[in-house]
Amino acid sequence: MVSTFFERFWQKGQIAGSLDPETVIDDVRFVVIDTELTGLDQRRDSLISIGAFRMNGSAIELGTYFNRMMNPERAMNPKSVLVHGVTPGEVELEPAQKPILAEFLSYCKDAVLVGHCIDVDLFYLNKELRSLHGTELGNPAVDTYSLYEWLAGRGIVRPQKASGGASTALFAIAADLGIAVASAHNALGDAYTTAQIFQRFLSLFRREGITTIGALLRIGDPAGGGTRALPAGQVSNF
């Protein structure tokens, strides 16, 4: 049986070695991330930028964000350039990936990672971390789209504009929640939008009596969360 993302971090009642699943969410440090890529070919494409914000519980730390571009040292897919607007000329003079990834590892140390469809970000981050540093991210992760699925499935949030697929739902979910977003599509801006969405979701989960990191990680598991996380009607901590 293939284990879920969450189960891979659950060892003897501990998450990521030191985080007790019964820890209340307000006491957990999160890092909300987004990446931009040269394209979506898993074999050939790579990272060009990382944007991230730290959160202590539901509080966003606006003054400690991570915003770095890097030279992928490979061709960029023109379709991706149209999405994020970063041109090959803009990344040619940026640092190589290795030192930027080392900075990012330090930035997110011991935090729970949060992202929209975060499995995509984690794939490319871990791909380059394995190649350049011989390691992978050991952080547990929360997918805000899985959280959204769970909340929408129980009628706690009501989709209006957010009726498309997961890959295009970030701005639509923000609109449904009344969160203003910048017109530019970049890693830092998308990370901030995701952080605001996550902040709103934490408030909704608190109302539903879901207050521990263990419960949140099950619902937000990129591999087995969302509508698959709990039987219908079960909303208590576990």
N, C-alpha and C positions, 0 to 999 in steps of 0.2 A: 504494500500500500504506500502510495506517495504521500509523504507528510505535508501538511500545510506550512506556509511560511511561518505562521505563529508557532507551531509545534517545534520547529527547528530551533527556536530560541527558548523554549520552555524546558529547563533542566532542573530537576529536583526542587520544583516550586520557585525557581528563580528565572527571571528574564534577563538575557544578556549578562549573566553572571552575578549581578549585584542588585537588580531591580526586582523587588518583591511584587508579585502580581496583585497583592492586596494594597499596594501603595495608592493613595488617592491621586487622582489626575492632577489636582492643583499643586502637588508636590513634585511633579515630573518635569524634566527639562526636555523640550522638543526642539528639533531643527526642521523647519519647513523648507523643502528644496524644489528647484526646477532646473532643468538643463535645456540647452539648445544643442542641436546636432548637425553634422554635415549631411545627414540623411537617415533613412530608417532601414538600411541594409545591415543586418546584424553582423555580417562577416566583414564588410568593408568600411562602414561608417563609424564616426566617433564624435567625441565631445568638442564643442567650441566655446561653451560658456556654462558657468554654474552660478545660480543665484540662490541665496538662502537667508532666512530670518530665524533667530532664536526665539523661543517662547518659554516662559516659566508658567506652567499650567496654561491658562487661557490668555495670559498677558504677552503681547508681542513686544519684543525689544527692538524698537526702531533704530537705535543708535549702534547696533552691533551686527549689521547685516554683512553678508559675504557676497561679493560681486566681482567675479573674475572671468576674463576672456582668455583664451589660449589658442596657440597655433596647433591645429590638428595634424599638420604635415601630410595632408592628403586632400584630394579634390572634394569640392562641395557640390552636392546635388542642387541644380538650379531650382527645383521645386521647393527645397528647404529654404533657400535664400529668399524666395517669395514669401514664405511664412514668417521667418524671424527677421528678415531684412539685414542680416549680417553678411557682408560681401567678403570674398576671398582676400581682397586687398586690406580689409580691416583686421584680419587675424594674422597676416603675414609677419607683422612686427611684434605680435604678442608673445609672451613667454611660452616655452614648451609645456606640455601637459604635466610632466613629472613633478616639478616644484609646486604647481597649482594644486595638484591632487594631494600632495603632502600637506599643504596648508589646509585643504578641506578636511582631511582626516583629523587634524588637530582641532578644527573649528567644531566638528560634530561629535567629538569624543564623548562617549557615555550618554549621548542623547538618543531619544526615540525619533527616528526620521519620519517625516510626514510629507506626502506629495499627492498630486492628482494623477491617477494611473501610474503610481510610483514604480511599478515593476519595470516600466520602460527606462526610467532614470537609473534605477539600480542595475539594470542589465549593462548599460554603457559605462557607468561608473565602475562597476566591478570588472568589466572586461579590460579597461585600461589600468585599473589598480593591480590586477593580476599580472599584466604585461610589464608594467613599469616598476611596481613595488613588491610583487610577489605576495600580495595579500588581497583580502576582500573586506567590505564593510561588515562588521559584526553586529551592527545596530538592529534592534527590532524596528519594524516599520508599520506605518498606518497609511492606508490608501483612502483619501477623502472621497473618492468615488464609491468605494465599498460602503463607507459611512452613509453617503447619500442614498445609495440603493436601499439600505436598511431602514433609514428614516422615511423615505418615500414609500417603501413597501408597507409601512404601518400607518401611512397617512399623517405622519408627524410634519413632514414638509410636502407641499403640493406642487408638483412640477407644472410649469406653465410654458416658459420658453425652453426649459431643459427637457426636451423630448427626443433629442438625437442620441447618438452613440457616445460612449465614454470619452473618446478622444476629442470630441468637439464640445463637451458639456461644461467645461470650466466657466467660461464667460456667461453661459446661459444660467447655470446654477447661481452665479454671483448676481445676475440680474433678478432672478426670482427671490433672492434674499435681500435685495435692495442695496447691494454693494456696487459702488461705482468702480469701473475699471478704466485704465488708460487705453488709448487706441493702439499704442505701440505694443507689439508682442515680443517680449524679451524675458530672459530667465529671471531677473530680479523682480520685474513687474508681475510676472505670473506667480512667482513665489509669494509675493505680498498678497495677491488676490487669493491664493490658496490658504495663506495664513488667516486671512479674514473669514473665509468660509469655514475653516476649521474652528476658529474662535466661536462663530455662531453655532456650529454643530455641538461643541462642548456644552454650551448653554442648554441646548435642547436635550442632550443626553442627561445632564444634571436633573432636569425636570422629570425625566423618565426613571430616575433612581439609579442610573449607571454612573458610578463615580470612581471606579478603580481602573488602573491601567490594564489589568488582566482582561477585564470585560471589553474595554475599548480596543485592545489589540485583537481580540477574537472577531469583533464586528468589522474592524478595519483591516483585517488580514488580506493582503493583495491576492493570495492564492485561494482563500476559502472563506472570506468574509461576506459582507453585504447580505443579500437575501438568504445566503446559505448558512449564516452564522448561528442563528437561533431559531427554534420552532416559533411559529406564529403565536404572538401573544406573550412570549417569554421575554421580559425586559429587565429582569433583576440582575444584580451582579452574580458572577459565578466563578 
